[in-house]
Every structure is written in structure tokens, then in C-alpha cells.
């Protein structure tokens, strides 16, 4: 693994920097991407710095990506990828093999792509890593509310508002430092949790149609018919992955949404490692929060059976 100093030295060699993150971005993907963007813009005002990737509408309040042309990709630019375990999940144009690339992440590594690679699986989030890098490089004087807002939302998102087991003493220290800035943390938490009124009937459907087994396994299956019935999009349905998280006896659950071309399965657990099962089916993620796409409901049933084996 490379050091923060090596990353800084590389950044200083380039006039153009493009920052990526993974497809289907969550708060940490966007928080680390936008947090790093705002920091580098303040630290190096003469550099051309861009963020790329298709935006998630429900998280648009965190910021908007840039529209850049293919020429920017082929120019002598530095590429930085945040919060992305494997290069297949990088959101954006295909990165030329000749391009200098830095990976910053906290997921268990699926592949160690990149010329420089910083992965800390003990960190709560990639946003926490970005803060650590800024601090260790004596860059806190270049922090402002835009950097703090992005990193705070990233940490809050990946720790489940500090309720998940990845929350550490260091996580609280970083969060405490970030709320010293004028970021109105309560307002940010409200924005992160707000849902459009038209989604509430679907919320009710989830609460009435989960399938909880005696062993602590639970599944929620959302078909195309259900999406049409409630007039919602697949990304909107995914907002309710934790709607059943407070069920008594719950140990592992999978929230599956038929997105048309495939079925997106979001897997969660309480203190039981499940990312190895996700990896068996071509996915990955954290030990207690992973995801995978499967081609049909038969494959989903095999995935569910493997997850249930974890409870024996």
C-alpha cells in the first residue's frame, strides 16, 4: 500500500485531475469524491479538477458531477478513484491503461488496480480516509464547509448514522472535527433521510411483505409488477433496504429489486460476514453490507440458500 505522501507528490505533478467513484453511488462514494474535489480545488486553485459519474437523483443535494469530453480522458490527466473495490465498477468512460491512476478505498480489495493504491479496511468509510489524508498532510487549513459537508455525509451514510459496527473511536473524532464547520449537521441528516411522499405507500408494502424465517434470514422481493403498481423506479425502491432492519431476531436479509436487465440484490447482516457469498455470485462489498446483481429469480434463490447456510 502506498502512503498519503506518495499520493500528494503524484497529485502535484498533474495540472488536470479527474475524480471517479463507483456506479450506483451511495453517500460515501459521493462524499469521498466531492470532499476530495473541494479540498483539491482549495489546495491547488490553478489545477483543472473534475468529478464524473452518473448522479443518483435522491442524492443530488450532495453535488453534481461534471460533463467532460473524451479529450480530457486522453490528455495528460491524473485519475483518482474513490470507494470502488474493483475497476469494473468504476463509473465513467473506460480509463486508458496508459493513464496514471490512484485508488483510495476502504472495501476489502477485490483487485488492486491503479498505480498508487491506498486501502484501509479498518476505516468506517472512504470519506474518513480522505479526512485522514488531509489531516496527515497538514491540509486542514484548506478545509471549508463544502469539504466538511461532503465527508460528514459520507461517514454518516456508511456507518448508518453511527449505528453500524464499523463505527470506531476514530470515526467519532473525525465527525466531531467536521461539525465544527458551518455545515448544519441536523439539516444534512434530515436531507439524507427524507423521502418523497409518493414513496410512502411502497414503504408500507415492504413492511407488509417481508419473508422472515425462523433462523433469522429475511428476504424482500420486488418485481417489475410491484414497481409499476407503486409508480417507483428501482433506485427509489432501494432506499428501503433497511426498512426491516429493526425486526426482532433478524440476522441476515436480502432486498432484491428486478431492474429489468437483472435483479439487484442488496445484502445486509448483523455481525455475520456475507460479502464472501456476494463474491461467489460476482458481487462484493463490506462484511455486513454487500451487493450483487443476478440474472433471474432462480439464481436469486440459490443466493438466498447460500446466505441461509451462514446461519447454520
N, C-alpha and C positions, 0 to 999 in steps of 0.2 A: 504494500500500500504506500502511496506517495504521501508527502507532507503538505500542510497548508502553505508552507513557504515555497515549495516547488510549484504549487498551483498559482500562487501570486506572481512568481517570477515569469511563468508562462503567459499569464494574462497581460503582463506589462509589455510583452513582445508584440502584441497584436493591436491594430487600430480598429478592427471590426470583430465583434463578438456576437454570436447567436446562441441564445439560451433555449434549450428544449426541455420537455418533460414527457411523461407517458400519456398514451391515449386514454380517453375517458378520465380526465383529470379529477382528482379529489382535492380537498383543501390543502393538503400537504404538497401535492405536485405543483399547484398554483402558488402556494405560499412560498415555497423554496425558490421557484422560478422568478416570481415577481420581487421577492425580497432581495435576491441576488442582483436582479436587474436594477432596482432602485439604488442599491448600495454602490454598484459599479458605476452607475451614472454620476453619482455624487463624488466618488473617489477619482474617477477618470472622465471628467466632463468633455474632453476632446475626442474620446473614442465614440464610434458608432456602435450602439448596443441594441439588440433586438430580442424580443421574445416571440416564439412561434408555437403553433399548435391550435387545433380546433377547440373553441371555447365551449364549456359546459354552461348552458343558459342559466341554470339555477345558481351558478357561482359567478355570474358576470359582475357582481358588485365588487369582486376582488381585483378586477382589472381586465384589460382586453389585449389580446395578442396583436402583434404587428403583421402587416401584409408585406412580404418581401418577395422579390423575384428570384428566379433561378440563378441569375448572375451573382447575387450575393452569396449563394452557396458555393459557387465555383471560384469566387475571389479568395484572396489570402485571408480567410477569416478563421477565428478560433471558435470551436463549437463546445458548449458546456451542456451536459445532460444531467438533469436533476431528478431524483426519486424514481429511477427506472432500472429495474433489475437486469433486464435483457434487452439487447438492441432491437429485437423485433417489435418491442412495444414503444419505441420512440415515435412521438407524433410529429410528423413533418415530412418534408421531402427526403428521399434517400440520401444519406450522408456519404459523400465520396470517400473512398478508402484513403485517399491522399491527405484528407483534411485532419488537422490536429484536433483531438477530442479529449475532453476531460469528463469523467464520470464522478458524480457526487451522490451518494445514496446511503440508505440505512436498511434496505432489504437484504436478506440472505442472498448472496450472489448466485445468479443463475449462469451468467457468463461475465467474465471480466473484460469487457470491451473497453476501448479507449487507450490513449497513450499515457494518460495520467488517471489514476483510479484512487478515489478515497471513499471507502465503505466502512461505516461504523454501525454494526447491527445492535449495539447497546444503546444507541441514541433513540429517543422516542420518535423521531421524525427527521426527515432531511432538512426541514426548517430549523430544527435545533442544531444540526450540523453546520448550517450556513451561519447561524449566530456564533457558534464556537469558532468558526474560521475567522469571522470578523473580529471577534474579541482577541484571539490569539495573534492576529496580525496587527494589533494595535489600531484597529479601524473604527472603534466605537465613536470617535469624533465625527465620522462620516455617516452615522446613523441618523435617521429622522423618522417622523411618524409614518411615512409611506413604507419604509423598510420594516419598522416595528409592527405595523398593522398586518402586513403580509405574513411575516414569520409567526406572529401570535396566532393568526387564523390557521396556519399550517399545523402548529403544535396542538391547538385545541381540537382540530379535526382528527388527527391521527391518535390522540390519546382519549378520544371520546369525552371531551371536557374534563380531562384528568382523571377519568374513572377506569381506564384500561390498565392492565398490568405493566405496560411499557412506560408508565409514568414513574419517573425517578426523582430523587432529590435534586439532581441537576436540572431536570425539566422544570421544576418549580422555581429554581433560581433564575433560569432564563426567562420564564414567563413573568416573574416579578420584575426583572430588569426591563422587559418590553413594555409593561403597562405604566412605566414611569413616563413614557412619551404620551402625547396627547392623542390617544387612539380610541378613547371611549370604549373600553372592553365590553361593557354590558351591551352597548348598541351592536357591536360586532357579533356577539354571541346570539343576539336576537335575530340578526340578519342571517346568520348561519343556520339557525333552526327554523326560520319562517318557511311556510309552505303556502302555495296559492289555495284559495278557498275551494276551487273546483277539484282539488286532490283529496279533500277530506272524505267523501264517500268511498273512495278507493281504500283509504286508511281503515275505514270500517270493515270493508270486505276482507282485508288481510287479518284483522283481529277476529273475524268470524270463520276464517277458512284455513287456518294453520293446521298442520297434521303433527301433533306431538305424540311421540311414542313413550312407552314406559321406561325405556333405557335412557331417556334424556335427549334423544335425537328428534329434531323437528324439521319439517320441510314446508315451504310455501311455493306453490307452482302457479305462475301467472302466464296464461296462454294468450294468444293473439285475440281470441274472443273476449277475454276479460279486459284487455287493453282497449278494445273497441267499445265495449259496453260502458266503460267509465271515461272514455274520451281522453285517455292519457297516453303519453309517449313512454317508451321503455326507460329512458333516463329518469323520467319522473317517478315511475314505479320503483326504481332502485333506491329512491330516497327513504323507503320504508323498510330497508333491510333489517333495521334494529327495532322495528315496531313490536316485536315479540320478545325482545331481549330480557324483559323482566319476568318471564314465565317461571314459576317455581319448578325446580327440577331440570331446567333446560341446561344442556351441556354442549351440544353441537347443533347448529342449524344452517340450512342452506336455503337461500332465497333465489329462485330461478325464474327468469323472465325470458319468454320467447320473443326475440328481437327480429324475427323474420328469417334471416340467413342462418342464425344459430341461436342457441339458448345460453344466455349469460347467467352463470351461477356464482353468487356471492356467498362465501362460506365463512362462518364465524364460530368461535368456540369460547368456552370458559376454562382456561388453564389446560387445554388439551391441544397438542400440536396437530394441525391439519394441513399445513402448507405442503407436506410431503405427498399427501393424497392429491392435492390440487396439481402438483408437479407431474404425477403419474398420468394425468389427463391433459397435459400440455399447458397448465396454468402455473400459478405460483403466488407468492406474497409473504405475509408475515406468519409466524407460528399460529396466531389466533385470529387472523383476518386475511383471507386469501380469495382468489377468484379464478375462474376458468370458464371458457366457452366450450360447449359440447354441441354436436350436430343434430341430436334428436333426443326424444324423451327416453328411449331405450338406453342410450348412453348415460343420460341423467340418472336413471335407476341404478346403473352399475356404479356410478359415482356415489350415490346415496348409500348403496350397500357397503362400499369401501369405508365411508365415513362412519357407518354404524359399527363396523368392525373395531374402530378405535375405542368403542365403549365396552368391549368385552374384557 
